Amino acid sequence: MSPAADRLTMSDLACLRGERIVFAGLGLRVPAGGAVLLTGPNGSGKSTLLRLLAGLLAPIRGTVAWDGEPVAEAPDRHRARVAYVGHLDAVKPAMTVRESVAFWGGLSAGAVAEAAVDAALRAMDIVHLADVPGRLLSAGQKRRTNLARLFAAARPLWLLDEPTVALDRASVGRLEAGIAAHRAAGGVVLASTHAPIDMPGADTLRMESFAVEAD
């Protein structure tokens, strides 16, 4: 596969939440090393699209494919290639930072090696918090723990919903460096954020362009 080959493709996607069609007619092609910034007002479907791409929702129309293979034909294989970080931090109060990163990093992809967990902790500068239980973490520390899972397992598709929430500038910089390295290795990133985040060459997908007018 050439470096510019499309990895992720979406064709004529439509998604229903409750009784409302959130978006329709959405199409996008993302090459290896590509990044997409999702923009739009609240309720325009940014989080919904990320959840759909993560396999947590199913479209009512259209297809999503990875390397030309529709993900619906092999959902388990698709989930194993996805690293999804939602806008809420999935940090268990009783689990230590190390345990949380190891658990979430290995979900759907098998156990994560201790060295990979160590590398993930270093990537988000939380080595000193490794043995601290989640209930004692600040909001920013929880977010950094949540993001560390990205670095704990080699998954080519990163789906990030408001990843910079509660982060200071130094932590945003670490995330940006991780995104750049991931893309340089051929990975794909889709991110929804209201705060500035540096992803050079990223495309912008304006979700309001695919909104469906109510009757």
N, C-alpha and C positions, 0 to 999 in steps of 0.2 A: 504494500500500500504506500503510495506517495505521501509526503508530509501534508499535502494540501487536500487529501481525499476527505470527503464528507464522512464524519463519524456518526453524528446525531442528525436525524431528519424528522421533521414533523409535517404532516400533510393534511390539510383541511380539518384540523382538530376542532371539535366542539365539546364543551363540558357542561354538565348540569349539576347544580348544587341545590338541594331541596327541590323546589319547583321552578327555579330560575336558570335559564341558560346564561352562564357567566361570560363565555366567549364562543365565537364560531368563526370558521374560515381561517384559522390560524395555521400558517405554514412557515417553516424556517429550516435552513440547512446550516449546520455548524461543522467546520472542518476540524481535523486534529490540531490541537493547540489553540482552538478558538475559544472566545469568551463572549457572553451575551449579558448585557445589563437590562433587567426588566424594570420598566418605569410605568407610572400610571397612578391615579388616585386610589385611595382605599376602596376596596370592593371591585376593582377592575380585573381581578383574576390572577395577580402575580403569584400569590401563595398557592392558589388552586393549580396553576400550571406546574409549579415545582412539585407539588404533591402528585400530580398526574404523572410527571416524568419519573418520579421515584417509585411508581407502581402502587401508590396508596389510593389512587382514584383511577377510574376507567373512563375514557372518553365515550360520549354517545355517538360520535362520528369521527372518522379520520384514523390515521395511523401514526405511530411513533416507531422508528427503526434505528438500530445501532449497527453500523457497518453493513447496511442494507437488509438486515434481518428484522422483521417486525417483532417488537419486544413482547407482544401478546402471545407469540408462538413459543416463547421460552421465558416466562416471567421470573422463574427462580434464577436463571442465568443473568437476567437483567438486574435484579435486586442485588446480586453479588458484585456488580460492577459500579453500583451507586453509593456515593457518600452523601447523605442528605442531612443537613443541619437546619432544623426549623427555627422559627423565631422565638420559641420557648426553649429554655434550657432543660435538657433531660438529665439532670444531676440528682441522683438518689441521695437523700439526707444521710443515710447510714454507710454509704459506700465511700471509700477514699477516692481521691483524685485518680490515683493509679488504677484502682479497680474500675472506675467509671470509664476511663479511656480504653482499658483493655476489653471491657465488656462491649461497649458501643463500637469500638474499632473492629471487633471480631464478629459482630452480628451479621449473619447471612454469608459470612466468608470464612468461617472457621477461626480457631484460636489465633491470637496475635502474639508473635514472639516478644519476649521481654525486651530485647534490644530495640524493637520497633516502638514499643511503648515508651522507652527511655528517649528515643529520638523525637517522638511526638511531644513529650513533656518539655524537651529542650526547645522545640520549634515555637512553642507559645510561652516559653519562659516560666514554667510552673513546676520545675523540678523540686523546688523548695516546698511545694505544697503536696507532694506525692502521697504523703501519709495522712493528710488532713481530710476528715469526713466532709461530705457535701454540705451538711447543715451549718458548718462554720465558715463557709466561703462567702465573700462579697459577691455582688451582682457581676462585677467585672471578672472576678476569678472564676465564677461559674461559666461565664461565656467563654473564657479562654480554655477551660476544661472541655466544654462542649466542642469547640473548634479543634482541639488537639486530636480528636478522633480522625480528622481528615488525614493526618500525618501518620497514623498508626497502621494503616493498611493501604496497599497500592490499589486504589480504585480509580478508574479512568474518568468517571463522570461525577463532578462535584456540583451539588445543588444547594445553594446557600440563600436562606430567607432572612433578610435583615442581619447579616453576620456581624456588623460593626456595633450593634446595640451594646451599650455599657462598656465599650472598649476605650481606653485612652489612646493617644496618638501613637505611642510606641507599640502597643499591641496591634493596632491597625496596620502599622508598618510590617510587623512580623507576618500578619495574614497576607498582606500584599506580596511579600517576598515568597511565601509559600505558594500562592496562586501563580506567580510568575514561573517558579520552578516546575510546578505541575504542568503548566501549559508548554514549557520548553521540552518536557518529556512526552508531549503529544496528548496530554489530558485536555478535557473540556470542562468549562466552568459556566454555569448560569447563576446569576446573583440578582436578588431583589434588595435594594437598599435605598433609603432616603438620605443617607449620609454619603459624602464623597468617598470614593474608593478608587484607587489607581489600578486600572487594568488596561494597559496600552493596547490600542488596536481593537478593543472590544466593540462589538455591534450593540446597538440599542434596539430593544423591542418594546414599542409603545403599546401596552395592553389595551388602552382605550380605543385603539384602532380596530379592535376585533370585538368590541362590545356589541351586544344585541339590544336593540331598543325594545322597551316594554310596550305592549299593546295599549 
